[in-house]
């Protein structure tokens, strides 16, 4: 099942038998004091810089999040989208807390965006899914509901199934849904990764929709985070994640190596091209 999203001049196809697509995570002020302050000041140069740098590092889609204290998300999101469209052509994933921020931003995007996200909560389903249908977008579904994030894979899968069913009732096809089975830190729960990977496998086998994951959450609070992140990312992609949300500059070589050993890189062309570019740099 392929999910197709479009930017100003770039089309990206996400699928289980295709090379892994990278969603760049860095346009997000969480934990980034400089970016957060720039957004509060209405200065979008940092947003433009992050967009350019992530695409140069290999991000295929850019996640856009402007949620931070002192910033009006509804007013700022379309401004950030406009600034990003000035400098890059890739598809955008609009990561919002307030769905009211979506319409003005979506109207600016010439291609097909991703809305991040809808959950299994009734309020979210009835608010976000109609916007997905109205604007012809793809949507990320989070496997959480009014009770929070379930610890077990079976309940997460049940929420994923509910999201797909409710989307179908509105005429939103399954190929426009990208599921996120969510991961928590193994520093707090040593079974957290297993639950996520089991849920990813269930979604792949039973629903067939594409999947993303904020893979770096797995190592929160632990030392040597990049080592843990890379190991988990490999396991997640093998389980069924097709478009992880990551720092492309840090993980792209790992992902290209994974695609190579999983038979997704004919004659190792992508891996070798990237290796030569890194060696030259």
VOTIGU-5842 format. One record per residue (C-alpha): y, x, z; residue in three letters. Coordinates in steps of 0.5 Angstrom, whole numbers, padded with zeros to 4 digits, always signed. Example, Ala and Ser with C-alpha at 12.3 -4.5 7.8 and 13.67 -1.06 7.14 Angstrom:
VOTIGU-5842
-0009+0025+0016ALA-0002+0027+0014SER
This chain:
VOTIGU-5842
+0000+0000+0000UNK+0007+0003-0002UNK+0013+0002+0001UNK+0019+0003-0004UNK+0026+0005-0001UNK+0032+0007-0005UNK+0039+0011-0004UNK+0045+0012-0008UNK+0041+0016-0013UNK+0034+0017-0010UNK+0028+0013-0010UNK+0023+0015-0004UNK+0015+0012-0004UNK+0012+0012+0002UNK+0004+0011+0002UNK-0002+0013+0005UNK-0005+0017-0001UNK+0002+0020-0002UNK+0006+0026+0001UNK+0008+0025+0008UNK+0015+0023+0008UNK+0020+0025+0013UNK+0025+0021+0016UNK+0031+0025+0019UNK+0033+0024+0026UNK+0039+0028+0027UNK+0044+0023+0026UNK+0044+0020+0033UNK+0048+0022+0039UNK+0043+0021+0044UNK+0043+0028+0047UNK+0048+0031+0043UNK+0055+0031+0046UNK+0059+0034+0040UNK+0056+0028+0036UNK+0058+0023+0041UNK+0065+0026+0042UNK+0066+0026+0035UNK+0064+0019+0034UNK+0068+0017+0040UNK+0074+0020+0036UNK+0073+0017+0030UNK+0071+0024+0027UNK+0066+0023+0022UNK+0065+0030+0019UNK+0060+0032+0024UNK+0056+0026+0021UNK+0057+0028+0014UNK+0055+0035+0016UNK+0048+0033+0019UNK+0047+0029+0013UNK+0048+0035+0008UNK+0044+0039+0013UNK+0038+0035+0014UNK+0037+0033+0006UNK+0038+0041+0005UNK+0032+0042+0010UNK+0028+0037+0007UNK+0029+0030+0010UNK+0027+0024+0005UNK+0031+0019+0009UNK+0036+0019+0014UNK+0036+0015+0020UNK+0043+0013+0022UNK+0044+0011+0030UNK+0051+0011+0032UNK+0050+0008+0039UNK+0053+0012+0045UNK+0058+0010+0051UNK+0065+0009+0048UNK+0063+0007+0041UNK+0063+0000+0038UNK+0057+0000+0034UNK+0059-0006+0030UNK+0065-0003+0027UNK+0062+0005+0027UNK+0056+0004+0023UNK+0059+0002+0017UNK+0064+0007+0017UNK+0058+0012+0018UNK+0054+0009+0013UNK+0060+0010+0008UNK+0061+0017+0010UNK+0054+0019+0009UNK+0054+0016+0002UNK+0060+0020+0000UNK+0055+0027+0001UNK+0048+0025+0000UNK+0044+0020-0005UNK+0038+0019+0000UNK+0036+0012+0003UNK+0038+0011+0009UNK+0035+0008+0016UNK+0040+0004+0020UNK+0038+0005+0027UNK+0041-0001+0031UNK+0042-0004+0038UNK+0046-0009+0036UNK+0043-0013+0030UNK+0051-0015+0029UNK+0052-0008+0026UNK+0047-0009+0020UNK+0051-0014+0015UNK+0057-0010+0014UNK+0053-0003+0013UNK+0048-0006+0009UNK+0053-0009+0004UNK+0055-0002+0003UNK+0048+0001+0001UNK+0047+0001-0007UNK+0039+0002-0006UNK+0034-0001-0001UNK+0035+0001+0006UNK+0030+0001+0012UNK+0032-0003+0018UNK+0030+0000+0025UNK+0028-0004+0028UNK+0025-0011+0030UNK+0020-0012+0036UNK+0015-0017+0038UNK+0020-0020+0042UNK+0022-0027+0040UNK+0029-0026+0040UNK+0028-0020+0036UNK+0024-0023+0031UNK+0028-0029+0030UNK+0035-0025+0029UNK+0032-0019+0025UNK+0027-0021+0020UNK+0032-0026+0017UNK+0037-0020+0016UNK+0031-0016+0013UNK+0030-0022+0008UNK+0037-0024+0006UNK+0038-0016+0004UNK+0032-0015+0001UNK+0031-0009+0006UNK+0025-0006+0009UNK+0024-0006+0017UNK+0021-0002+0022UNK+0017-0006+0027UNK+0016-0003+0034UNK+0010-0005+0038UNK+0013-0007+0044UNK+0015-0014+0047UNK+0018-0018+0053UNK+0014-0014+0057UNK+0016-0007+0055UNK+0011-0002+0051UNK+0004-0003+0053UNK+0000+0002+0055UNK-0007+0001+0051UNK-0008+0001+0044UNK-0011-0006+0043UNK-0004-0010+0046UNK+0000-0005+0041UNK-0004-0007+0035UNK-0003-0015+0037UNK+0004-0014+0037UNK+0004-0011+0030UNK+0000-0016+0028UNK+0005-0021+0030UNK+0011-0018+0027UNK+0007-0018+0020UNK+0005-0025+0021UNK+0012-0027+0022UNK+0015-0023+0017UNK+0010-0026+0012UNK+0012-0033+0014UNK+0019-0031+0012UNK+0017-0028+0005UNK+0017-0021+0007UNK+0011-0017+0004UNK+0007-0013+0008UNK+0009-0007+0004UNK+0016-0008+0007UNK+0014-0007+0014UNK+0013+0000+0017UNK+0010+0000+0024UNK+0012+0005+0030UNK+0006+0005+0035UNK+0011+0009+0039UNK+0009+0015+0044UNK+0011+0016+0051UNK+0011+0023+0054UNK+0004+0026+0056UNK+0008+0030+0061UNK+0008+0023+0065UNK+0001+0020+0062UNK-0004+0025+0060UNK-0007+0019+0056UNK-0001+0017+0052UNK-0002+0021+0046UNK-0009+0018+0046UNK-0007+0011+0046UNK-0002+0012+0041UNK-0006+0015+0036UNK-0012+0010+0037UNK-0006+0004+0035UNK-0004+0008+0029UNK-0011+0008+0027UNK-0012+0001+0028UNK-0006-0001+0024UNK-0008+0003+0018UNK-0015+0000+0018UNK-0013-0007+0019UNK-0006-0008+0017UNK-0005-0003+0012UNK+0002-0002+0013UNK+0006+0004+0013UNK+0008+0008+0019UNK+0013+0012+0023UNK+0013+0015+0029UNK+0018+0019+0033UNK+0014+0025+0035UNK+0018+0029+0039UNK+0018+0024+0045UNK+0011+0026+0046UNK+0013+0033+0049UNK+0019+0030+0053UNK+0019+0034+0060UNK+0015+0039+0058UNK+0015+0047+0056UNK+0014+0049+0049UNK+0016+0043+0046UNK+0015+0045+0039UNK+0008+0047+0040UNK+0006+0040+0043UNK+0010+0036+0038UNK+0007+0040+0032UNK+0000+0039+0034UNK+0001+0032+0036UNK+0005+0031+0029UNK-0002+0033+0025UNK-0006+0029+0029UNK-0001+0023+0028UNK-0001+0024+0020UNK-0008+0025+0020UNK-0009+0018+0024UNK-0004+0014+0019UNK+0003+0016+0020UNK+0006+0016+0013UNK+0013+0017+0015UNK+0015+0021+0021UNK+0022+0021+0024UNK+0023+0028+0026UNK+0028+0034+0025UNK+0026+0036+0018UNK+0028+0043+0019UNK+0023+0044+0025UNK+0017+0041+0022UNK+0017+0041+0014UNK+0013+0047+0014UNK+0008+0044+0018UNK+0008+0038+0015UNK+0007+0041+0008UNK+0001+0045+0010UNK-0002+0038+0013UNK-0001+0035+0006UNK-0004+0041+0003UNK-0011+0041+0007UNK-0011+0033+0007UNK-0011+0034-0001UNK-0004+0031-0002UNK-0001+0037-0005UNK-0004+0038-0012UNK-0005+0046-0013UNK-0001+0047-0007UNK+0005+0047-0011UNK+0010+0044-0006UNK+0007+0048+0000UNK+0008+0055-0005UNK+0015+0053-0007UNK+0017+0052+0000UNK+0014+0058+0002UNK+0017+0062-0003UNK+0024+0059-0002UNK+0023+0060+0006UNK+0021+0068+0004UNK+0027+0069+0000UNK+0032+0066+0005UNK
